[in-house]
Amino acid sequence: MLKGTRNIVGMALALGMMLYAVPRLDFGGSWTLASVFGAGWIAFALLVIAAHLHELLGVEEETKRELLKIKRMKKWRLEQSLQGRRSLLQIKK
């Protein structure tokens, strides 16, 4: 399954659970165990939905690309450094 499809399905399932469960949750005036559970459950469901949206919108794609560039540059510098040492060793012999 494609990455985007997986996120869409996950977000749709989380939204469906919210639509099904929110009307059935008990939110009385006081902080009972049922109301605390309902608030925690809704917060967790919203967190799941936000994570799927974050991935779908590609918020970190630019950051990932920049990190990849930095890693490539570090690898290139290391290779250049090792090649320079090899040439120095050959000259000293």
C-alpha positions in Angstrom: 0.0 0.0 0.0 1.3 3.4 -0.8 2.5 5.7 1.9 -0.2 8.3 1.2 -2.9 5.8 1.0 -1.9 4.3 4.4 -2.1 7.8 6.0 -5.5 8.5 4.3 -6.9 5.2 5.5 -5.6 5.7 9.1 -6.9 9.2 9.2 -10.3 8.1 7.9 -10.5 5.4 10.5 -9.6 7.8 13.3 -12.2 10.3 12.1 -14.8 7.5 11.9 -14.0 6.4 15.4 -14.4 10.0 16.6 -17.8 10.4 14.8 -19.0 7.1 16.3 -17.7 7.6 19.9 -18.0 11.3 20.7 -21.8 11.3 21.0 -21.6 8.2 23.3 -19.0 9.6 25.7 -20.2 10.9 29.0 -19.2 14.5 29.7 -20.9 15.5 32.9 -20.3 18.7 34.8 -17.8 17.1 37.2 -14.5 15.3 36.6 -15.6 11.7 36.9 -13.6 8.8 35.7 -15.8 8.5 32.6 -15.3 12.2 31.7 -11.5 12.0 32.2 -11.4 8.9 30.0 -13.5 10.6 27.3 -11.2 13.6 27.3 -8.1 11.5 27.1 -9.6 9.4 24.3 -10.5 12.4 22.3 -7.0 13.9 22.8 -5.4 10.7 21.6 -7.6 10.4 18.6 -6.9 14.0 17.6 -3.2 13.3 18.0 -3.5 10.4 15.6 -5.3 12.5 13.1 -2.8 15.3 13.4 0.1 12.8 12.9 -1.5 11.5 9.7 -2.1 15.0 8.4 1.5 16.0 9.2 2.8 13.1 7.1 0.3 13.7 4.3 1.2 17.4 4.0 4.9 16.5 3.9 5.9 19.1 6.5 9.3 17.5 7.1 10.2 16.8 3.4 12.4 19.9 3.1 14.1 19.1 6.3 14.7 15.5 5.2 16.2 16.7 2.0 18.5 19.2 3.8 19.7 16.5 6.2 20.4 14.1 3.3 22.5 16.9 1.6 24.5 17.4 4.8 25.1 13.6 5.2 26.3 13.4 1.6 28.6 16.3 2.1 30.1 14.8 5.3 30.6 11.5 3.5 32.3 13.3 0.6 34.6 15.2 2.9 35.6 12.0 4.7 36.3 10.3 1.4 38.4 13.3 0.3 40.3 13.3 3.6 41.0 9.5 3.3 42.2 9.9 -0.3 44.5 12.8 0.8 46.0 10.7 3.5 46.6 7.8 1.0 48.4 10.1 -1.4 50.5 11.5 1.5 51.5 8.0 2.5 52.5 7.1 -1.1 54.6 10.3 -1.3 56.5 9.5 2.0 57.4 6.0 0.8 
